[in-house]
Amino acid sequence: MSAKGKEPTFEEALKSLENVVAKLESGEIKLEESIRLFEEGMKLSSFCQKRLDDADRKIEVLLRKPGGVVSGTEDESDILRDEE
């Protein structure tokens, strides 16, 4: 994903995943590079899925109460944590 150790945003990771897929679909790269790109794509896909799951849980919590944000349990605090 990121060579600098900084976690990418969802949008950055998705764009990188799209680029990986385009390269793999082109059929113009060698086997070794295809394997490396496939591995990178799997990591990006997993990252994006986790971010989507987090967003889904956050929305579920927000919809649970008419006033919006629900506070209380430790799990809800984790769900509502600010994105860095």
Secondary structure, DSSP 8 states (H G I E B T S, - for coil): --TTS----HHHHHHHHHHHHHHHHHT-S-HHHHHHHHHHHHHHHHHHHHHHHHHHHHHHHHHTSTTS----SHHHHHHT----
